[in-house]
Amino acid sequence: MNKLEGKVALVTGGTSGIGLATAKHFVAEGAYVFITGRRQPELDAAVKEIGKNVTGVQSDASKMEDLDHLFATIEQEQGHLDVIFANAGGGEIAPLGSITEEHFDKTFNTNVKGLLFTVQKALPLLPAGASIVLNASTTSVKGTPAFSVYSATKAAVRSFARNWTLDLKERHIRVNAISPGVVPTPGYNLIGLNDEQVQEFVDSQASTIPLGRVGTPDEIAKAVVFLACDDSSFVNGIELFVDGGMAQI
């Protein structure tokens, strides 16, 4: 039987990269999946690419009214939610000395505030035994030039996993964080780099990874499936690094 047969899952930021790859794997494992995205054309394209057992809901994780609409839709269409992959997030390059209040607020509003309220507003829909997976990053434990605000948000995400594991223990809901390493996705272009700069960054990072290469969204998605399904039924409160060993040495 498929690992997520009959389950209902939510993937925020599911229109590209790791989110889209994970949504595809969830569906392949038998789940019905809701995905979110801020832009309707990209959302429609992702739904078409996934092909079946999927609903797209236009939603910005940093906006409370969007989250309310999202969970009202899930409740109306499916009545409950078994798996959350809180994946929506992003960041931009800003070295210390040129960080603006706008940059700080934008990054924290999506990566921290948005993630927190995504999970909190989902709680009434979660049965005992549900699984919550938070998308963190190796940047929370490894310094990255000009990326301190983003890295701080991911450290907060890791802290959420530890604390929410305790908050939800009476409900037997598992909370884990996954920390991808260098995984090129369309999001890399959004941090302020052009295609050539992205490639230069990827090439420079590959030499620091013990496996000698960067990762793929598909490899991260497979790890998220593990944390979402009963294969990890005794895994709780962890940070699973999927980074080729980069942050481990």
Backbone as CSV, one residue per row, in Angstrom:
resi,resn,N_x,N_y,N_z,CA_x,CA_y,CA_z,C_x,C_y,C_z
1,MET,0.847,-1.189,0.000,0.000,0.000,0.000,0.885,1.243,0.000
2,ASN,0.431,2.294,-0.646,1.167,3.547,-0.661,1.312,4.119,0.743
3,LYS,2.395,4.815,0.980,2.746,5.267,2.324,1.810,6.331,2.879
4,LEU,1.104,7.042,2.009,0.183,8.091,2.460,-1.233,7.839,1.952
5,GLU,-1.560,6.583,1.751,-2.874,6.213,1.223,-3.991,6.767,2.100
6,GLY,-4.908,7.531,1.481,-6.057,8.057,2.194,-5.789,9.284,3.036
7,LYS,-4.568,9.770,3.038,-4.220,10.943,3.840,-4.521,12.228,3.077
8,VAL,-4.751,13.297,3.836,-4.940,14.625,3.276,-3.746,15.481,3.707
9,ALA,-3.080,16.086,2.753,-1.853,16.822,3.042,-1.929,18.247,2.517
10,LEU,-1.169,19.126,3.163,-1.013,20.511,2.728,0.463,20.788,2.491
11,VAL,0.774,21.367,1.343,2.129,21.836,1.048,2.038,23.327,0.753
12,THR,2.568,24.145,1.648,2.588,25.586,1.363,3.782,25.896,0.480
13,GLY,3.612,26.873,-0.393,4.669,27.164,-1.353,4.906,25.981,-2.276
14,GLY,3.822,25.473,-2.837,3.907,24.230,-3.592,3.954,24.392,-5.098
15,THR,4.309,25.563,-5.597,4.244,25.791,-7.042,5.555,25.526,-7.768
16,SER,6.653,25.367,-7.036,7.940,25.121,-7.686,8.906,24.489,-6.692
17,GLY,10.053,24.069,-7.192,11.140,23.610,-6.329,10.772,22.474,-5.408
18,ILE,11.201,22.593,-4.162,10.999,21.541,-3.169,9.513,21.320,-2.897
19,GLY,8.737,22.390,-2.831,7.308,22.251,-2.557,6.583,21.472,-3.629
20,LEU,6.844,21.801,-4.884,6.197,21.098,-5.993,6.639,19.642,-6.035
21,ALA,7.921,19.383,-5.868,8.412,18.006,-5.869,7.779,17.191,-4.759
22,THR,7.614,17.797,-3.588,7.014,17.097,-2.460,5.542,16.812,-2.713
23,ALA,4.826,17.783,-3.266,3.410,17.564,-3.580,3.247,16.395,-4.538
24,LYS,4.125,16.305,-5.540,4.069,15.189,-6.487,4.288,13.858,-5.781
25,HIS,5.254,13.813,-4.896,5.529,12.574,-4.170,4.375,12.213,-3.233
26,PHE,3.787,13.207,-2.591,2.633,12.936,-1.722,1.500,12.285,-2.514
27,VAL,1.213,12.852,-3.683,0.144,12.289,-4.521,0.507,10.881,-4.978
28,ALA,1.751,10.682,-5.364,2.195,9.356,-5.806,2.078,8.320,-4.704
29,GLU,2.162,8.790,-3.444,2.045,7.876,-2.310,0.613,7.749,-1.798
30,GLY,-0.340,8.309,-2.545,-1.747,8.078,-2.223,-2.480,9.200,-1.526
31,ALA,-1.814,10.329,-1.276,-2.451,11.427,-0.557,-3.261,12.322,-1.490
32,TYR,-4.253,13.007,-0.909,-4.882,14.139,-1.578,-4.176,15.379,-1.066
33,VAL,-3.748,16.259,-1.973,-2.868,17.353,-1.583,-3.460,18.716,-1.928
34,PHE,-3.367,19.620,-0.974,-3.635,21.034,-1.206,-2.286,21.732,-1.311
35,ILE,-2.123,22.570,-2.338,-0.903,23.359,-2.462,-1.272,24.834,-2.475
36,THR,-0.353,25.660,-1.997,-0.579,27.096,-2.025,0.514,27.782,-2.835
37,GLY,0.176,28.959,-3.318,1.116,29.821,-4.016,0.540,31.215,-4.039
38,ARG,1.388,32.204,-4.167,0.911,33.591,-4.147,0.385,34.052,-5.495
39,ARG,0.867,33.422,-6.570,0.493,33.868,-7.923,-0.353,32.798,-8.617
40,GLN,-1.527,33.197,-9.072,-2.478,32.252,-9.648,-1.954,31.533,-10.883
41,PRO,-1.283,32.206,-11.825,-0.798,31.478,-13.006,0.158,30.337,-12.645
42,GLU,1.104,30.589,-11.738,2.032,29.545,-11.310,1.307,28.439,-10.570
43,LEU,0.293,28.819,-9.796,-0.491,27.830,-9.052,-1.250,26.918,-10.022
44,ASP,-1.863,27.514,-11.019,-2.602,26.726,-12.013,-1.667,25.779,-12.763
45,ALA,-0.470,26.262,-13.094,0.489,25.420,-13.805,0.944,24.250,-12.952
46,ALA,1.138,24.487,-11.654,1.561,23.413,-10.758,0.472,22.362,-10.602
47,VAL,-0.772,22.805,-10.456,-1.894,21.868,-10.353,-1.968,20.993,-11.599
48,LYS,-1.806,21.614,-12.759,-1.836,20.864,-14.020,-0.689,19.863,-14.081
49,GLU,0.491,20.266,-13.597,1.656,19.384,-13.630,1.484,18.193,-12.689
50,ILE,0.905,18.438,-11.529,0.669,17.341,-10.576,-0.379,16.387,-11.140
51,GLY,-1.450,16.946,-11.691,-2.343,16.158,-12.521,-3.578,15.572,-11.884
52,LYS,-3.504,15.138,-10.641,-4.666,14.519,-10.003,-4.568,14.671,-8.496
53,ASN,-5.715,14.506,-7.839,-5.778,14.522,-6.377,-5.101,15.756,-5.782
54,VAL,-5.370,16.910,-6.368,-4.738,18.140,-5.903,-5.682,19.313,-6.060
55,THR,-5.632,20.213,-5.088,-6.356,21.476,-5.149,-5.372,22.602,-4.886
56,GLY,-5.378,23.620,-5.729,-4.540,24.787,-5.525,-5.332,25.909,-4.884
57,VAL,-4.765,26.528,-3.861,-5.415,27.641,-3.178,-4.451,28.820,-3.158
58,GLN,-4.835,29.906,-3.799,-3.981,31.087,-3.800,-3.896,31.628,-2.376
59,SER,-2.664,31.752,-1.874,-2.506,32.132,-0.472,-1.102,32.655,-0.235
60,ASP,-1.018,33.749,0.509,0.248,34.304,0.975,0.342,33.971,2.459
61,ALA,1.357,33.192,2.847,1.456,32.703,4.227,1.553,33.827,5.246
62,SER,2.002,35.003,4.824,2.167,36.103,5.770,0.870,36.870,6.021
63,LYS,-0.197,36.518,5.284,-1.470,37.226,5.418,-2.493,36.343,6.118
64,MET,-2.968,36.803,7.269,-3.866,35.989,8.082,-5.177,35.684,7.379
65,GLU,-5.682,36.626,6.601,-6.944,36.382,5.906,-6.781,35.298,4.847
66,ASP,-5.605,35.238,4.225,-5.346,34.182,3.243,-5.306,32.818,3.933
67,LEU,-4.675,32.748,5.103,-4.623,31.482,5.839,-6.013,31.043,6.281
68,ASP,-6.835,31.994,6.713,-8.207,31.651,7.110,-8.973,31.062,5.927
69,HIS,-8.813,31.669,4.763,-9.479,31.153,3.561,-8.961,29.764,3.203
70,LEU,-7.652,29.569,3.328,-7.045,28.269,3.019,-7.650,27.159,3.864
71,PHE,-7.705,27.372,5.168,-8.176,26.286,6.035,-9.692,26.122,5.991
72,ALA,-10.407,27.182,5.664,-11.852,27.046,5.429,-12.091,26.181,4.197
73,THR,-11.254,26.350,3.176,-11.368,25.538,1.964,-11.058,24.075,2.248
74,ILE,-9.990,23.820,2.994,-9.623,22.437,3.324,-10.724,21.776,4.146
75,GLU,-11.258,22.514,5.126,-12.320,21.947,5.968,-13.563,21.627,5.151
76,GLN,-13.925,22.520,4.237,-15.120,22.317,3.424,-14.956,21.137,2.468
77,GLU,-13.752,21.004,1.880,-13.566,19.984,0.847,-13.173,18.617,1.403
78,GLN,-12.416,18.584,2.501,-11.925,17.299,3.011,-12.241,17.057,4.486
79,GLY,-12.479,18.115,5.252,-12.893,17.961,6.639,-11.780,17.795,7.650
80,HIS,-10.595,17.429,7.201,-9.472,17.266,8.129,-8.165,17.351,7.351
81,LEU,-7.068,17.268,8.093,-5.742,17.392,7.506,-4.785,16.489,8.284
82,ASP,-4.128,15.564,7.582,-3.243,14.598,8.238,-1.781,15.001,8.228
83,VAL,-1.386,15.763,7.216,0.026,16.114,7.031,0.142,17.577,6.639
84,ILE,1.080,18.279,7.277,1.420,19.636,6.864,2.900,19.677,6.526
85,PHE,3.225,20.165,5.345,4.610,20.515,5.020,4.649,22.025,4.905
86,ALA,5.095,22.683,5.978,5.166,24.140,6.021,6.445,24.566,5.316
87,ASN,6.321,24.811,4.030,7.464,24.989,3.155,7.610,26.421,2.648
88,ALA,6.525,27.176,2.620,6.575,28.527,2.046,7.603,29.383,2.761
89,GLY,8.437,30.043,1.979,9.458,30.907,2.568,10.377,31.436,1.502
90,GLY,11.272,32.290,1.914,12.225,32.851,0.976,13.126,33.849,1.666
91,GLY,14.073,34.345,0.914,14.999,35.317,1.474,15.746,36.031,0.368
92,GLU,16.402,37.114,0.728,17.197,37.890,-0.211,18.533,38.231,0.426
93,ILE,19.518,38.447,-0.407,20.852,38.792,0.071,20.855,40.213,0.631
94,ALA,21.432,40.357,1.842,21.577,41.672,2.461,22.655,41.577,3.536
95,PRO,23.850,42.065,3.248,24.924,42.007,4.242,24.662,42.973,5.393
96,LEU,25.211,42.646,6.556,25.101,43.533,7.703,25.684,44.895,7.340
97,GLY,24.910,45.923,7.627,25.291,47.271,7.221,24.349,47.826,6.184
98,SER,23.670,46.914,5.463,22.689,47.373,4.469,21.346,46.665,4.630
99,ILE,21.124,46.051,5.789,19.836,45.425,6.083,18.818,46.521,6.379
100,THR,17.685,46.455,5.719,16.625,47.438,5.945,15.508,46.827,6.780
101,GLU,14.707,47.694,7.356,13.553,47.229,8.118,12.586,46.468,7.207
102,GLU,12.442,46.928,5.969,11.567,46.247,5.017,12.053,44.821,4.747
103,HIS,13.374,44.675,4.546,13.961,43.347,4.316,13.712,42.432,5.511
104,PHE,13.950,42.943,6.698,13.741,42.157,7.911,12.282,41.723,8.037
105,ASP,11.360,42.679,7.909,9.942,42.369,8.082,9.444,41.384,7.030
106,LYS,9.845,41.579,5.792,9.396,40.694,4.718,9.838,39.261,4.970
107,THR,11.085,39.077,5.387,11.624,37.734,5.589,10.992,37.068,6.803
108,PHE,10.910,37.786,7.906,10.334,37.202,9.122,8.826,37.003,8.984
109,ASN,8.134,37.891,8.270,6.685,37.745,8.133,6.311,36.461,7.404
110,THR,7.089,36.078,6.414,6.796,34.841,5.690,7.374,33.625,6.395
111,ASN,8.667,33.661,6.706,9.368,32.463,7.175,9.062,32.104,8.616
112,VAL,8.731,33.090,9.438,8.480,32.827,10.861,7.003,33.041,11.209
113,LYS,6.529,34.263,11.039,5.116,34.542,11.338,4.188,33.679,10.494
114,GLY,4.442,33.634,9.202,3.578,32.859,8.315,3.578,31.386,8.648
115,LEU,4.765,30.832,8.918,4.850,29.412,9.264,4.140,29.126,10.578
116,LEU,4.361,29.987,11.571,3.717,29.793,12.875,2.193,29.748,12.736
117,PHE,1.633,30.742,12.067,0.178,30.809,11.999,-0.405,29.797,11.017
118,THR,0.388,29.347,10.045,-0.064,28.227,9.211,-0.328,27.014,10.083
119,VAL,0.617,26.685,10.940,0.459,25.516,11.808,-0.638,25.749,12.846
120,GLN,-0.643,26.908,13.465,-1.622,27.155,14.525,-3.052,27.124,14.000
121,LYS,-3.278,27.740,12.852,-4.629,27.768,12.300,-5.066,26.402,11.771
122,ALA,-4.098,25.514,11.520,-4.434,24.164,11.059,-4.812,23.229,12.197
123,LEU,-4.479,23.583,13.431,-4.630,22.651,14.552,-6.037,22.054,14.691
124,PRO,-7.105,22.836,14.508,-8.444,22.231,14.649,-8.738,21.133,13.632
125,LEU,-7.989,21.093,12.539,-8.221,20.099,11.491,-7.357,18.849,11.659
126,LEU,-6.410,18.872,12.605,-5.445,17.785,12.729,-5.920,16.720,13.716
127,PRO,-6.010,15.457,13.282,-6.355,14.368,14.189,-5.122,13.884,14.944
128,ALA,-5.328,13.053,15.944,-4.208,12.392,16.611,-3.420,11.599,15.579
129,GLY,-2.106,11.651,15.704,-1.265,10.926,14.769,-0.867,11.714,13.545
130,ALA,-1.290,12.965,13.462,-0.911,13.804,12.326,0.586,14.098,12.362
131,SER,1.119,14.502,11.217,2.542,14.814,11.107,2.723,16.213,10.544
132,ILE,3.565,17.002,11.217,3.907,18.342,10.770,5.392,18.367,10.436
133,VAL,5.718,18.806,9.225,7.116,18.917,8.796,7.390,20.378,8.465
134,LEU,8.395,20.942,9.108,8.763,22.337,8.907,10.021,22.414,8.051
135,ASN,10.029,23.286,7.069,11.203,23.417,6.210,12.173,24.428,6.810
136,ALA,13.279,23.925,7.332,14.324,24.781,7.902,15.453,24.901,6.876
137,SER,16.697,24.876,7.318,17.809,25.018,6.381,19.123,24.815,7.111
138,THR,20.130,24.360,6.393,21.468,24.266,6.971,22.020,25.645,7.334
139,THR,21.431,26.705,6.783,21.924,28.053,7.113,21.721,28.398,8.580
140,SER,20.864,27.654,9.273,20.648,27.929,10.697,21.854,27.530,11.544
141,VAL,22.728,26.668,11.002,23.882,26.208,11.771,25.212,26.530,11.094
142,LYS,25.172,26.973,9.837,26.389,27.338,9.118,26.291,28.791,8.664
143,GLY,27.333,29.549,8.908,27.315,30.944,8.498,27.308,31.094,6.989
144,THR,26.532,32.049,6.522,26.460,32.342,5.093,26.577,33.853,4.904
145,PRO,27.543,34.339,4.139,27.698,35.789,3.959,26.428,36.432,3.406
146,ALA,26.067,37.563,3.976,24.956,38.394,3.492,23.599,37.712,3.604
147,PHE,23.511,36.682,4.434,22.266,35.921,4.530,21.820,35.764,5.979
148,SER,22.196,36.715,6.828,21.972,36.546,8.261,20.503,36.581,8.655
149,VAL,19.695,37.413,8.001,18.282,37.503,8.376,17.559,36.209,8.013
150,TYR,17.771,35.729,6.801,17.191,34.449,6.390,17.642,33.336,7.332
151,SER,18.923,33.300,7.650,19.447,32.246,8.518,18.800,32.299,9.895
152,ALA,18.563,33.504,10.393,17.916,33.656,11.693,16.486,33.121,11.665
153,THR,15.786,33.336,10.545,14.423,32.803,10.464,14.424,31.285,10.492
154,LYS,15.420,30.666,9.882,15.469,29.212,9.850,15.877,28.634,11.208
155,ALA,16.666,29.385,11.971,16.954,28.969,13.343,15.674,29.002,14.180
156,ALA,14.822,29.972,13.916,13.535,30.044,14.608,12.658,28.845,14.250
157,VAL,12.682,28.460,12.983,11.900,27.299,12.551,12.350,26.049,13.292
158,ARG,13.664,25.866,13.417,14.172,24.705,14.157,13.697,24.738,15.601
159,SER,13.686,25.903,16.199,13.216,26.041,17.578,11.732,25.716,17.698
160,PHE,10.940,26.123,16.705,9.519,25.779,16.704,9.322,24.267,16.787
161,ALA,10.101,23.511,16.026,9.933,22.059,16.011,10.143,21.482,17.409
162,ARG,11.159,21.938,18.095,11.421,21.444,19.455,10.259,21.762,20.402
163,ASN,9.823,23.015,20.375,8.803,23.445,21.326,7.423,22.881,21.011
164,TRP,7.060,22.844,19.730,5.739,22.348,19.362,5.619,20.844,19.582
165,THR,6.739,20.135,19.520,6.717,18.708,19.870,6.165,18.531,21.276
166,LEU,6.543,19.414,22.191,6.046,19.347,23.566,4.615,19.871,23.665
167,ASP,4.312,20.955,22.954,2.966,21.516,23.006,1.918,20.529,22.506
168,LEU,2.293,19.663,21.566,1.324,18.780,20.918,1.446,17.317,21.368
169,LYS,2.252,17.069,22.392,2.486,15.678,22.780,1.214,14.988,23.255
170,GLU,0.307,15.710,23.912,-0.936,15.094,24.389,-1.843,14.688,23.231
171,ARG,-1.657,15.319,22.091,-2.458,14.995,20.907,-1.768,13.979,19.997
172,HIS,-0.559,13.578,20.391,0.209,12.587,19.615,0.441,13.051,18.178
173,ILE,0.699,14.350,18.048,1.038,14.932,16.750,2.545,15.142,16.703
174,ARG,3.179,14.589,15.685,4.630,14.698,15.553,5.010,15.986,14.811
175,VAL,6.098,16.602,15.258,6.617,17.801,14.600,8.109,17.605,14.365
176,ASN,8.520,17.690,13.114,9.930,17.553,12.758,10.332,18.650,11.784
177,ALA,11.614,18.953,11.757,12.153,19.921,10.797,13.048,19.202,9.810
178,ILE,12.985,19.629,8.577,13.905,19.125,7.558,14.788,20.289,7.119
179,SER,16.085,20.026,7.015,17.024,21.092,6.662,17.771,20.733,5.386
180,PRO,17.298,21.231,4.263,18.006,20.996,3.004,19.336,21.741,2.969
181,GLY,20.271,21.184,2.226,21.512,21.888,1.947,21.374,22.695,0.672
182,VAL,22.406,22.689,-0.150,22.377,23.443,-1.406,21.562,22.664,-2.427
183,VAL,20.380,23.175,-2.749,19.456,22.521,-3.669,18.952,23.589,-4.641
184,PRO,19.534,23.694,-5.815,19.105,24.729,-6.758,17.630,24.601,-7.130
185,THR,16.911,25.698,-6.982,15.499,25.787,-7.340,15.260,27.174,-7.922
186,PRO,14.064,27.418,-8.487,13.773,28.772,-8.973,13.914,29.840,-7.897
187,GLY,13.799,29.447,-6.622,13.945,30.403,-5.535,15.316,31.040,-5.467
188,TYR,16.325,30.376,-6.017,17.672,30.933,-5.984,17.758,32.234,-6.773
189,ASN,16.959,32.356,-7.825,16.961,33.592,-8.607,16.277,34.735,-7.859
190,LEU,15.458,34.387,-6.864,14.707,35.407,-6.140,15.518,36.049,-5.029
191,ILE,16.675,35.483,-4.688,17.455,36.028,-3.584,18.333,37.186,-4.025
192,GLY,18.303,37.498,-5.320,19.068,38.631,-5.815,20.223,38.258,-6.701
193,LEU,20.263,37.015,-7.197,21.331,36.561,-8.080,20.788,36.315,-9.479
194,ASN,21.611,36.615,-10.506,21.222,36.248,-11.854,21.643,34.812,-12.140
195,ASP,21.301,34.307,-13.300,21.573,32.900,-13.612,23.060,32.566,-13.507
196,GLU,23.900,33.458,-14.002,25.343,33.209,-13.960,25.858,33.169,-12.520
197,GLN,25.354,34.077,-11.692,25.772,34.114,-10.297,25.277,32.882,-9.536
198,VAL,24.067,32.425,-9.859,23.549,31.210,-9.237,24.447,30.029,-9.569
199,GLN,24.832,29.912,-10.835,25.682,28.797,-11.245,27.046,28.864,-10.567
200,GLU,27.597,30.065,-10.453,28.879,30.234,-9.766,28.768,29.813,-8.303
201,PHE,27.670,30.191,-7.665,27.453,29.811,-6.266,27.334,28.302,-6.128
202,VAL,26.534,27.691,-6.990,26.330,26.242,-6.939,27.664,25.516,-7.134
203,ASP,28.444,25.945,-8.112,29.733,25.302,-8.375,30.678,25.437,-7.188
204,SER,30.670,26.608,-6.565,31.569,26.831,-5.429,31.160,25.991,-4.225
205,GLN,29.856,25.775,-4.073,29.370,25.010,-2.927,29.576,23.508,-3.110
206,ALA,29.495,23.046,-4.335,29.605,21.605,-4.585,30.913,21.043,-4.048
207,SER,31.987,21.832,-4.122,33.294,21.353,-3.669,33.372,21.236,-2.157
208,THR,32.430,21.863,-1.428,32.438,21.794,0.036,31.534,20.681,0.569
209,ILE,30.828,20.003,-0.322,29.885,18.954,0.074,30.567,17.595,-0.040
210,PRO,30.576,16.795,1.019,31.266,15.501,0.959,30.855,14.621,-0.210
211,LEU,29.603,14.675,-0.636,29.183,13.874,-1.778,29.644,14.474,-3.104
212,GLY,30.194,15.679,-3.080,30.768,16.270,-4.276,29.778,16.875,-5.249
213,ARG,28.541,17.081,-4.800,27.521,17.652,-5.682,26.444,18.307,-4.849
214,VAL,25.615,19.105,-5.498,24.460,19.680,-4.825,23.290,18.704,-4.901
215,GLY,22.232,19.015,-4.175,21.074,18.129,-4.144,20.014,18.525,-5.143
216,THR,18.938,17.751,-5.178,17.805,18.022,-6.055,16.530,18.126,-5.229
217,PRO,15.523,18.860,-5.714,14.250,18.924,-5.003,13.655,17.536,-4.758
218,ASP,13.847,16.631,-5.699,13.303,15.285,-5.557,13.903,14.566,-4.354
219,GLU,15.190,14.792,-4.102,15.836,14.143,-2.956,15.298,14.685,-1.632
220,ILE,15.002,15.960,-1.582,14.408,16.536,-0.376,12.994,16.000,-0.194
221,ALA,12.241,15.922,-1.290,10.858,15.456,-1.227,10.757,14.049,-0.652
222,LYS,11.679,13.178,-1.030,11.654,11.802,-0.512,11.849,11.778,0.996
223,ALA,12.693,12.680,1.498,12.905,12.754,2.944,11.674,13.304,3.657
224,VAL,10.985,14.259,3.022,9.749,14.791,3.609,8.689,13.697,3.682
225,VAL,8.595,12.872,2.649,7.646,11.752,2.674,7.933,10.847,3.868
226,PHE,9.198,10.567,4.123,9.573,9.735,5.273,9.054,10.345,6.576
227,LEU,9.252,11.648,6.769,8.802,12.290,8.005,7.281,12.398,8.073
228,ALA,6.634,12.414,6.920,5.173,12.561,6.887,4.441,11.263,7.151
229,CYS,5.058,10.132,6.831,4.346,8.850,6.870,4.708,8.040,8.114
230,ASP,4.081,6.882,8.251,4.277,6.045,9.433,5.640,5.372,9.490
231,ASP,6.425,5.455,8.409,7.795,4.941,8.476,8.585,5.644,9.570
232,SER,8.195,6.872,9.890,8.888,7.656,10.918,8.026,7.817,12.170
233,SER,7.230,6.816,12.484,6.252,6.937,13.574,6.870,7.201,14.943
234,PHE,8.161,6.890,15.120,8.825,7.139,16.402,9.891,8.241,16.265
235,VAL,9.759,9.028,15.204,10.673,10.153,14.968,9.924,11.433,15.302
236,ASN,10.450,12.198,16.250,9.715,13.371,16.722,10.692,14.421,17.236
237,GLY,10.497,15.666,16.811,11.295,16.770,17.310,12.673,16.890,16.701
238,ILE,12.954,16.149,15.631,14.309,16.147,15.085,14.485,17.213,14.011
239,GLU,15.756,17.434,13.665,16.133,18.170,12.474,16.849,17.189,11.559
240,LEU,16.218,16.876,10.438,16.802,15.935,9.483,17.547,16.717,8.410
241,PHE,18.875,16.609,8.420,19.685,17.284,7.420,19.719,16.445,6.147
242,VAL,19.359,17.067,5.041,19.446,16.424,3.728,20.354,17.315,2.897
243,ASP,21.657,17.133,3.106,22.619,18.129,2.635,23.895,17.533,2.076
244,GLY,23.907,16.227,1.819,25.116,15.601,1.302,26.268,15.585,2.287
245,GLY,25.980,15.919,3.551,27.001,15.931,4.580,27.610,17.293,4.846
246,MET,27.140,18.318,4.140,27.764,19.641,4.198,27.818,20.230,5.609
247,ALA,26.730,20.107,6.341,26.672,20.723,7.675,27.110,19.762,8.777
248,GLN,27.590,18.593,8.393,27.902,17.565,9.377,29.400,17.455,9.686
249,ILE,30.210,18.182,8.951,31.658,18.033,9.109,32.312,19.366,9.470
